[in-house]
């Protein structure tokens, strides 16, 4: 009788992901017996923190869930509150929100592409070693990321945890001349983003694809930041308010972060690959052409090629930012009137890592009675584990150290924001 | 708004931290005190510690002094001075942000890109309590005053 050796691969602390997470994989011969993405960063209790606070505080409080994607949290919170109060924002105020989102995508995607993910493909342990051999590439990254930060700072009032964003619009609007200066930098940024696409497309990619269920927002005209329906590649098309009818969160023993499941389907995939594959036709012509030029079709199912998709989305974000600035005329008021009322509101926007859903129940004064926040990384956890179950057998012939590296790289495909994912945990205390 | 340097500073002091997380506010509070007491310092900045932003701030300075909380396992309030011009600062000690690109990475990336200031000094204050909304602990508050004096002497 052949006895298959047992092997365990443990990565106690994943490098180059935002937050703290570990990975556990159990092998028997060439069979994967168990995969666990372990989130051991302590839960944050933000949903509990929000209870009893005024609706106007939600953008500032939720922004502190994450320093890389605060705009996403603010936008989802604001859209949820406006949904509850029956407010619709259009025109220049809505355009400025998209501009703010452009800034966040540029800085977040650039950080991930160059500093967190590219080193994997080139065999570097980190971006510092990459910089020693390729200083021009890393300097380009720093300059491009800075442009994203500048957009957020200009419109949001601060690079990290913006302070100029409110339910109904903004507290203060920049003058047009400030935008014109930014536009010149964005033109350089757009060229740098195009160069980024060309560069990352030359990286060596494992031949790995799965038949994912992609989920993203889809808007009648726009590549999605905010607004639209929630759609999937297997026929889902629902208004945001119906999110919880189709998606649920579950507690798993090995993780402080709740796992999200698509009811009757199981694991699903949110983020750049999902957005791109469901919305390629909504990209600007320049971004579409950049993707085609490097051989990317309208759908991409190789998660390792998410680095190319992030670069394409950075091109789009620069392009869209320029379009918004070129047509910008300051509106009469930086915000529309807001009249709180009792009710429930839902908001869902596309954080750099995928859809971020908020729901709030409010009383007649706008005090938050209940809050629910579902970050994109929670929604991808099960997919990450399933990726590894499929991926590992194909590379079992690699030496242990290289196999571990590939597994970590597979997790980094998702640019997981582990700090966001541990936003809430229900705790039952039994005293004996 | 914002804390980005628009012009190069000869002497630059940067306090790093999070004002809402107990001891993690120490660097920011030290920077504020130095701003009030040291007119010869060209620029004093309060910074979140995003590593990629630090590089551009300090690259043209003659002397940059950074103050940040550290987690080394030492007694809370312990002060360490690091000359980062020639040597790394310990990564684990200054990796107390949720973002992977913190102070250690900023320094080493600057070194790799030859974008360090002429002289870079880091003061670390050992922290312990990082609860959301809390004040800095007494040990760290005491250390902050000592660091202010030492930084003023260096400037």
Interface residues (C-beta under 8 A of the other chain):
Chain A: X15 X16 X17 X18 X19 X41 X64 X66 X67 X68 X111 X115 X116 X126 X127 X128 X129 X131 X132 X135 X138 X139 X142 X145 X146 X149 X153 X157 X158 X159 X160 X163 X164 X419
Chain B: X1 X2 X4 X20 X48 X50 X52 X53 X55 X56 X97 X98 X99 X100 X101 X105 X108 X109 X112 X113 X114
